[in-house]
Amino acid sequence: MRKLTILKTIVDLFWILSLITTPILLFFIAFILTNSSKDGIPIRIQGILYDEHNLSTKVLLIVTVISYIIIIYTIYQFKKVLREFQKTKIFSEIVFIGFNKMGISLIIGAILTGISSLLYPIFSKSKLELSFDLSPFILMLSFGLFFLVLSEIFKIAKHTKEENELTI
């Protein structure tokens, strides 16, 4: 249980920091969107550096911010699941519904991040850039699918537990 307490503490700290930084990020995004200058404040969100601010990159910036907010929602769902684990309610509906919501939101966040990271170089520099490294897109997509699988495993385990309780 000590590992669970450490994990919950880290997630809570990350949650608090994201609650502090999100309004600041939204303020800067609103400033960039209303600023008519093409050269504005460079801002990096989820590994993408937005240094040009024309109309198409502003749209991609909004998509990236939406993806960031979806990831923060995933952290919130993770906090709820960890809280259930601390209460030793392993097979609670909150757990497998939380895993399912985390999986779906990570997949949506991955797709939005992938779209932004692929299209931003095209719109800003008019060239296609491909990089073959461990991208956030692949990692988020993998974790999203993992949480969906984990949700199904917990549903099956809960059903098996209920059947075992009825047969004894």
VOFI-64556 format. One record per residue: residue in three letters; x negated, y, z of N, C-alpha, C in turn. Coordinates in steps of 0.1 Angstrom, whole numbers, padded with zeros to 4 digits. Example, Ala and Ser with C-alpha at 12.3 -4.5 7.8 and 13.67 -1.06 7.14 Angstrom:
<recs>
+------+-------+-------+-------+-------+-------+-------+-------+-------+-------+
: rest :   npx :   npy :   npz :  capx :  capy :  capz :   cpx :   cpy :   cpz :
+------+-------+-------+-------+-------+-------+-------+-------+-------+-------+
:  Ala : -0132 : -0057 :  0078 : -0123 : -0045 :  0078 : -0132 : -0033 :  0078 :
:  Ser : -0128 : -0022 :  0071 : -0137 : -0011 :  0071 : -0129 :  0000 :  0079 :
+------+-------+-------+-------+-------+-------+-------+-------+-------+-------+
</recs>
This chain:
<recs>
+------+-------+-------+-------+-------+-------+-------+-------+-------+-------+
: rest :   npx :   npy :   npz :  capx :  capy :  capz :   cpx :   cpy :   cpz :
+------+-------+-------+-------+-------+-------+-------+-------+-------+-------+
:  Met : -0008 : -0012 :  0000 :  0000 :  0000 :  0000 : -0008 :  0013 :  0000 :
:  Arg : -0021 :  0011 :  0004 : -0030 :  0023 :  0004 : -0032 :  0028 : -0010 :
:  Lys : -0033 :  0019 : -0019 : -0035 :  0023 : -0033 : -0023 :  0031 : -0038 :
:  Leu : -0011 :  0026 : -0034 :  0001 :  0033 : -0038 :  0002 :  0047 : -0032 :
:  Thr : -0003 :  0049 : -0020 : -0003 :  0062 : -0014 : -0012 :  0071 : -0021 :
:  Ile : -0024 :  0066 : -0025 : -0034 :  0074 : -0032 : -0028 :  0078 : -0046 :
:  Leu : -0022 :  0069 : -0053 : -0016 :  0072 : -0066 : -0005 :  0082 : -0064 :
:  Lys :  0004 :  0080 : -0054 :  0015 :  0090 : -0052 :  0010 :  0104 : -0049 :
:  Thr : -0001 :  0105 : -0041 : -0007 :  0117 : -0038 : -0013 :  0124 : -0051 :
:  Ile : -0020 :  0117 : -0059 : -0025 :  0122 : -0071 : -0014 :  0127 : -0081 :
:  Val : -0003 :  0119 : -0082 :  0008 :  0123 : -0091 :  0015 :  0135 : -0085 :
:  Asp :  0017 :  0136 : -0072 :  0023 :  0147 : -0066 :  0014 :  0160 : -0068 :
:  Leu :  0001 :  0159 : -0067 : -0008 :  0170 : -0069 : -0007 :  0175 : -0084 :
:  Phe : -0007 :  0165 : -0093 : -0005 :  0168 : -0107 :  0008 :  0175 : -0110 :
:  Trp :  0019 :  0170 : -0103 :  0032 :  0176 : -0105 :  0032 :  0190 : -0100 :
:  Ile :  0026 :  0193 : -0088 :  0026 :  0207 : -0083 :  0018 :  0216 : -0092 :
:  Leu :  0007 :  0211 : -0097 : -0001 :  0219 : -0107 :  0006 :  0222 : -0119 :
:  Ser :  0014 :  0212 : -0124 :  0021 :  0214 : -0137 :  0033 :  0224 : -0134 :
:  Leu :  0039 :  0224 : -0122 :  0049 :  0234 : -0119 :  0044 :  0248 : -0118 :
:  Ile :  0031 :  0249 : -0115 :  0025 :  0262 : -0114 :  0021 :  0267 : -0128 :
:  Thr :  0015 :  0258 : -0136 :  0010 :  0262 : -0149 :  0021 :  0264 : -0160 :
:  Thr :  0032 :  0257 : -0159 :  0042 :  0257 : -0169 :  0048 :  0271 : -0171 :
:  Pro :  0052 :  0278 : -0160 :  0057 :  0292 : -0163 :  0046 :  0301 : -0169 :
:  Ile :  0034 :  0299 : -0165 :  0023 :  0307 : -0171 :  0022 :  0304 : -0186 :
:  Leu :  0022 :  0291 : -0189 :  0022 :  0287 : -0203 :  0033 :  0293 : -0211 :
:  Leu :  0045 :  0292 : -0205 :  0057 :  0297 : -0212 :  0056 :  0312 : -0214 :
:  Phe :  0050 :  0320 : -0205 :  0048 :  0334 : -0206 :  0039 :  0337 : -0218 :
:  Phe :  0028 :  0330 : -0219 :  0018 :  0332 : -0229 :  0024 :  0328 : -0243 :
:  Ile :  0032 :  0317 : -0243 :  0038 :  0313 : -0256 :  0048 :  0324 : -0260 :
:  Ala :  0056 :  0329 : -0251 :  0066 :  0340 : -0255 :  0058 :  0352 : -0260 :
:  Phe :  0047 :  0355 : -0254 :  0038 :  0367 : -0258 :  0033 :  0364 : -0273 :
:  Ile :  0028 :  0352 : -0275 :  0023 :  0349 : -0288 :  0034 :  0349 : -0299 :
:  Leu :  0046 :  0344 : -0295 :  0057 :  0343 : -0305 :  0062 :  0357 : -0309 :
:  Thr :  0061 :  0366 : -0299 :  0066 :  0380 : -0302 :  0055 :  0389 : -0307 :
:  Asn :  0043 :  0385 : -0306 :  0032 :  0393 : -0311 :  0031 :  0392 : -0327 :
:  Ser :  0031 :  0403 : -0334 :  0031 :  0403 : -0348 :  0017 :  0401 : -0354 :
:  Ser :  0006 :  0402 : -0346 : -0007 :  0400 : -0351 : -0010 :  0386 : -0354 :
:  Lys : -0017 :  0383 : -0365 : -0020 :  0370 : -0369 : -0032 :  0364 : -0361 :
:  Asp : -0041 :  0373 : -0356 : -0051 :  0369 : -0347 : -0047 :  0372 : -0333 :
:  Gly : -0045 :  0363 : -0325 : -0040 :  0365 : -0311 : -0049 :  0358 : -0302 :
:  Ile : -0044 :  0355 : -0290 : -0051 :  0348 : -0280 : -0052 :  0333 : -0283 :
:  Pro : -0064 :  0328 : -0284 : -0065 :  0313 : -0287 : -0060 :  0306 : -0275 :
:  Ile : -0052 :  0295 : -0277 : -0046 :  0287 : -0266 : -0048 :  0273 : -0270 :
:  Arg : -0051 :  0264 : -0261 : -0053 :  0250 : -0263 : -0042 :  0243 : -0255 :
:  Ile : -0034 :  0235 : -0262 : -0024 :  0227 : -0255 : -0025 :  0213 : -0261 :
:  Gln : -0027 :  0203 : -0252 : -0028 :  0189 : -0255 : -0039 :  0187 : -0266 :
:  Gly : -0050 :  0193 : -0264 : -0061 :  0191 : -0273 : -0061 :  0198 : -0287 :
:  Ile : -0051 :  0206 : -0289 : -0050 :  0214 : -0301 : -0053 :  0229 : -0298 :
:  Leu : -0062 :  0234 : -0305 : -0066 :  0248 : -0303 : -0059 :  0257 : -0313 :
:  Tyr : -0049 :  0265 : -0308 : -0042 :  0274 : -0317 : -0049 :  0287 : -0317 :
:  Asp : -0056 :  0290 : -0328 : -0063 :  0303 : -0328 : -0057 :  0313 : -0339 :
:  Glu : -0049 :  0307 : -0348 : -0042 :  0315 : -0358 : -0027 :  0315 : -0354 :
:  His : -0021 :  0326 : -0356 : -0007 :  0327 : -0352 :  0002 :  0332 : -0363 :
:  Asn :  0003 :  0325 : -0374 :  0013 :  0328 : -0385 :  0026 :  0320 : -0382 :
:  Leu :  0036 :  0322 : -0390 :  0049 :  0316 : -0387 :  0048 :  0301 : -0386 :
:  Ser :  0042 :  0294 : -0395 :  0041 :  0279 : -0394 :  0034 :  0274 : -0382 :
:  Thr :  0023 :  0281 : -0378 :  0016 :  0276 : -0366 :  0024 :  0280 : -0353 :
:  Lys :  0032 :  0290 : -0354 :  0041 :  0294 : -0342 :  0051 :  0283 : -0340 :
:  Val :  0057 :  0278 : -0351 :  0066 :  0267 : -0351 :  0060 :  0254 : -0345 :
:  Leu :  0047 :  0251 : -0349 :  0040 :  0240 : -0344 :  0036 :  0242 : -0329 :
:  Leu :  0034 :  0254 : -0325 :  0031 :  0257 : -0311 :  0044 :  0255 : -0303 :
:  Ile :  0055 :  0258 : -0308 :  0068 :  0255 : -0301 :  0069 :  0240 : -0299 :
:  Val :  0067 :  0232 : -0310 :  0068 :  0218 : -0309 :  0058 :  0212 : -0299 :
:  Thr :  0046 :  0218 : -0298 :  0036 :  0213 : -0289 :  0040 :  0216 : -0274 :
:  Val :  0046 :  0228 : -0272 :  0051 :  0231 : -0259 :  0063 :  0222 : -0255 :
:  Ile :  0071 :  0219 : -0264 :  0082 :  0209 : -0261 :  0076 :  0196 : -0257 :
:  Ser :  0066 :  0192 : -0265 :  0060 :  0179 : -0261 :  0053 :  0179 : -0247 :
:  Tyr :  0048 :  0191 : -0244 :  0042 :  0193 : -0230 :  0052 :  0192 : -0220 :
:  Ile :  0064 :  0198 : -0222 :  0075 :  0197 : -0212 :  0080 :  0183 : -0211 :
:  Ile :  0081 :  0176 : -0222 :  0085 :  0162 : -0221 :  0075 :  0154 : -0213 :
:  Ile :  0062 :  0156 : -0214 :  0052 :  0149 : -0206 :  0054 :  0152 : -0191 :
:  Ile :  0057 :  0165 : -0188 :  0060 :  0169 : -0174 :  0072 :  0161 : -0169 :
:  Tyr :  0082 :  0160 : -0177 :  0094 :  0152 : -0174 :  0090 :  0137 : -0171 :
:  Thr :  0081 :  0132 : -0179 :  0076 :  0118 : -0176 :  0069 :  0117 : -0162 :
:  Ile :  0062 :  0127 : -0159 :  0056 :  0127 : -0146 :  0066 :  0128 : -0135 :
:  Tyr :  0077 :  0135 : -0137 :  0088 :  0135 : -0127 :  0094 :  0122 : -0126 :
:  Gln :  0096 :  0115 : -0137 :  0102 :  0101 : -0136 :  0092 :  0092 : -0129 :
:  Phe :  0079 :  0093 : -0131 :  0069 :  0085 : -0125 :  0070 :  0087 : -0110 :
:  Lys :  0071 :  0100 : -0105 :  0073 :  0103 : -0091 :  0084 :  0096 : -0085 :
:  Lys :  0096 :  0095 : -0092 :  0108 :  0089 : -0087 :  0105 :  0074 : -0085 :
:  Val :  0098 :  0068 : -0095 :  0096 :  0053 : -0094 :  0086 :  0050 : -0083 :
:  Leu :  0076 :  0059 : -0081 :  0066 :  0057 : -0070 :  0073 :  0058 : -0057 :
:  Arg :  0083 :  0067 : -0056 :  0090 :  0069 : -0043 :  0098 :  0056 : -0040 :
:  Glu :  0104 :  0050 : -0050 :  0111 :  0037 : -0048 :  0101 :  0026 : -0044 :
:  Phe :  0090 :  0026 : -0050 :  0080 :  0016 : -0046 :  0076 :  0018 : -0031 :
:  Gln :  0074 :  0030 : -0027 :  0071 :  0033 : -0013 :  0082 :  0028 : -0003 :
:  Lys :  0094 :  0029 : -0008 :  0105 :  0024 :  0001 :  0106 :  0009 : -0001 :
:  Thr :  0097 :  0002 : -0008 :  0097 : -0012 : -0011 :  0110 : -0016 : -0018 :
:  Lys :  0116 : -0008 : -0026 :  0128 : -0011 : -0034 :  0122 : -0014 : -0049 :
:  Ile :  0115 : -0025 : -0050 :  0109 : -0028 : -0063 :  0119 : -0030 : -0074 :
:  Phe :  0130 : -0037 : -0071 :  0139 : -0041 : -0081 :  0152 : -0031 : -0082 :
:  Ser :  0150 : -0019 : -0077 :  0160 : -0009 : -0078 :  0163 : -0005 : -0092 :
:  Glu :  0175 : -0001 : -0095 :  0178 :  0003 : -0109 :  0171 :  0016 : -0112 :
:  Ile :  0168 :  0024 : -0102 :  0160 :  0036 : -0105 :  0146 :  0033 : -0111 :
:  Val :  0141 :  0021 : -0107 :  0128 :  0017 : -0112 :  0128 :  0014 : -0127 :
:  Phe :  0137 :  0005 : -0131 :  0136 :  0001 : -0145 :  0143 :  0012 : -0154 :
:  Ile :  0152 :  0020 : -0149 :  0157 :  0031 : -0156 :  0146 :  0041 : -0158 :
:  Gly :  0138 :  0044 : -0147 :  0127 :  0053 : -0147 :  0117 :  0049 : -0157 :
:  Phe :  0113 :  0036 : -0157 :  0103 :  0031 : -0167 :  0108 :  0033 : -0181 :
:  Asn :  0121 :  0030 : -0183 :  0127 :  0032 : -0197 :  0126 :  0046 : -0201 :
:  Lys :  0130 :  0056 : -0192 :  0130 :  0070 : -0195 :  0115 :  0074 : -0198 :
:  Met :  0106 :  0069 : -0190 :  0092 :  0073 : -0192 :  0087 :  0068 : -0206 :
:  Gly :  0091 :  0056 : -0209 :  0087 :  0050 : -0222 :  0092 :  0058 : -0234 :
:  Ile :  0105 :  0062 : -0233 :  0111 :  0069 : -0244 :  0105 :  0083 : -0245 :
:  Ser :  0103 :  0090 : -0233 :  0098 :  0103 : -0234 :  0083 :  0103 : -0238 :
:  Leu :  0076 :  0093 : -0234 :  0062 :  0093 : -0239 :  0061 :  0091 : -0254 :
:  Ile :  0070 :  0082 : -0259 :  0070 :  0080 : -0274 :  0074 :  0093 : -0281 :
:  Ile :  0084 :  0100 : -0276 :  0088 :  0112 : -0283 :  0077 :  0123 : -0282 :
:  Gly :  0071 :  0124 : -0270 :  0060 :  0133 : -0268 :  0048 :  0130 : -0277 :
:  Ala :  0045 :  0117 : -0279 :  0034 :  0112 : -0288 :  0037 :  0116 : -0302 :
:  Ile :  0050 :  0114 : -0306 :  0053 :  0118 : -0320 :  0052 :  0133 : -0323 :
:  Leu :  0057 :  0141 : -0313 :  0056 :  0155 : -0314 :  0041 :  0160 : -0314 :
:  Thr :  0033 :  0154 : -0305 :  0019 :  0158 : -0305 :  0012 :  0153 : -0318 :
:  Gly :  0015 :  0142 : -0323 :  0009 :  0137 : -0335 :  0013 :  0146 : -0347 :
:  Ile :  0025 :  0150 : -0348 :  0030 :  0159 : -0359 :  0022 :  0172 : -0358 :
:  Ser :  0021 :  0177 : -0346 :  0014 :  0190 : -0344 : -0001 :  0189 : -0347 :
:  Ser : -0007 :  0179 : -0343 : -0022 :  0178 : -0345 : -0025 :  0175 : -0359 :
:  Leu : -0015 :  0168 : -0367 : -0018 :  0166 : -0381 : -0015 :  0178 : -0389 :
:  Leu : -0004 :  0185 : -0386 :  0000 :  0196 : -0395 : -0007 :  0209 : -0392 :
:  Tyr : -0012 :  0211 : -0380 : -0018 :  0224 : -0377 : -0030 :  0227 : -0386 :
:  Pro : -0040 :  0218 : -0388 : -0051 :  0221 : -0397 : -0046 :  0224 : -0411 :
:  Ile : -0035 :  0218 : -0415 : -0030 :  0220 : -0429 : -0025 :  0234 : -0430 :
:  Phe : -0017 :  0238 : -0420 : -0011 :  0252 : -0421 : -0020 :  0263 : -0418 :
:  Ser : -0030 :  0261 : -0409 : -0039 :  0272 : -0405 : -0051 :  0273 : -0414 :
:  Lys : -0057 :  0262 : -0418 : -0069 :  0262 : -0425 : -0067 :  0257 : -0440 :
:  Ser : -0055 :  0253 : -0443 : -0052 :  0248 : -0456 : -0061 :  0236 : -0460 :
:  Lys : -0064 :  0227 : -0450 : -0071 :  0215 : -0453 : -0067 :  0204 : -0444 :
:  Leu : -0068 :  0192 : -0448 : -0064 :  0181 : -0440 : -0077 :  0176 : -0433 :
:  Glu : -0076 :  0174 : -0420 : -0086 :  0169 : -0412 : -0082 :  0156 : -0405 :
:  Leu : -0090 :  0146 : -0407 : -0087 :  0133 : -0400 : -0098 :  0130 : -0390 :
:  Ser : -0095 :  0126 : -0378 : -0106 :  0122 : -0369 : -0102 :  0109 : -0364 :
:  Phe : -0112 :  0101 : -0363 : -0111 :  0087 : -0358 : -0117 :  0085 : -0344 :
:  Asp : -0110 :  0091 : -0335 : -0114 :  0089 : -0321 : -0101 :  0085 : -0313 :
:  Leu : -0103 :  0084 : -0300 : -0092 :  0080 : -0291 : -0083 :  0092 : -0290 :
:  Ser : -0073 :  0093 : -0298 : -0064 :  0105 : -0299 : -0054 :  0103 : -0288 :
:  Pro : -0049 :  0115 : -0283 : -0037 :  0114 : -0273 : -0025 :  0108 : -0279 :
:  Phe : -0023 :  0109 : -0293 : -0012 :  0103 : -0299 : -0011 :  0088 : -0297 :
:  Ile : -0022 :  0081 : -0300 : -0022 :  0066 : -0299 : -0021 :  0062 : -0284 :
:  Leu : -0028 :  0069 : -0275 : -0027 :  0066 : -0261 : -0013 :  0068 : -0255 :
:  Met : -0007 :  0079 : -0259 :  0007 :  0082 : -0254 :  0017 :  0072 : -0260 :
:  Leu :  0015 :  0069 : -0272 :  0024 :  0059 : -0279 :  0023 :  0045 : -0272 :
:  Ser :  0010 :  0041 : -0269 :  0008 :  0029 : -0263 :  0014 :  0028 : -0249 :
:  Phe :  0012 :  0039 : -0241 :  0018 :  0039 : -0228 :  0033 :  0039 : -0228 :
:  Gly :  0039 :  0046 : -0238 :  0053 :  0047 : -0239 :  0059 :  0033 : -0242 :
:  Leu :  0052 :  0025 : -0251 :  0057 :  0012 : -0254 :  0055 :  0003 : -0242 :
:  Phe :  0044 :  0005 : -0235 :  0041 : -0003 : -0223 :  0052 : -0001 : -0212 :
:  Phe :  0056 :  0011 : -0210 :  0067 :  0014 : -0200 :  0080 :  0008 : -0205 :
:  Leu :  0083 :  0008 : -0218 :  0095 :  0002 : -0222 :  0095 : -0013 : -0220 :
:  Val :  0083 : -0020 : -0222 :  0082 : -0034 : -0219 :  0083 : -0036 : -0204 :
:  Leu :  0077 : -0028 : -0196 :  0077 : -0029 : -0182 :  0092 : -0028 : -0177 :
:  Ser :  0099 : -0019 : -0183 :  0113 : -0018 : -0179 :  0121 : -0031 : -0182 :
:  Glu :  0119 : -0037 : -0193 :  0125 : -0050 : -0196 :  0121 : -0061 : -0186 :
:  Ile :  0108 : -0061 : -0183 :  0103 : -0071 : -0173 :  0109 : -0069 : -0160 :
:  Phe :  0111 : -0057 : -0155 :  0117 : -0055 : -0142 :  0132 : -0058 : -0143 :
:  Lys :  0139 : -0056 : -0154 :  0153 : -0060 : -0155 :  0154 : -0075 : -0154 :
:  Ile :  0145 : -0082 : -0161 :  0145 : -0097 : -0161 :  0142 : -0102 : -0147 :
:  Ala :  0132 : -0096 : -0140 :  0129 : -0100 : -0127 :  0140 : -0097 : -0117 :
:  Lys :  0147 : -0086 : -0118 :  0158 : -0083 : -0110 :  0169 : -0094 : -0112 :
:  His :  0172 : -0097 : -0124 :  0182 : -0107 : -0127 :  0178 : -0121 : -0121 :
:  Thr :  0166 : -0124 : -0123 :  0161 : -0137 : -0117 :  0162 : -0137 : -0102 :
:  Lys :  0158 : -0126 : -0096 :  0159 : -0125 : -0081 :  0174 : -0127 : -0076 :
:  Glu :  0183 : -0120 : -0083 :  0197 : -0122 : -0080 :  0202 : -0136 : -0081 :
:  Glu :  0198 : -0143 : -0092 :  0202 : -0157 : -0094 :  0196 : -0166 : -0083 :
:  Asn :  0184 : -0163 : -0079 :  0177 : -0171 : -0069 :  0184 : -0169 : -0055 :
:  Glu :  0189 : -0157 : -0052 :  0196 : -0154 : -0040 :  0209 : -0161 : -0039 :
:  Leu :  0216 : -0163 : -0051 :  0228 : -0169 : -0051 :  0227 : -0185 : -0050 :
:  Thr :  0216 : -0190 : -0054 :  0215 : -0205 : -0054 :  0210 : -0210 : -0041 :
:  Ile :  0205 : -0202 : -0032 :  0199 : -0206 : -0019 :  0210 : -0207 : -0009 :
+------+-------+-------+-------+-------+-------+-------+-------+-------+-------+
</recs>
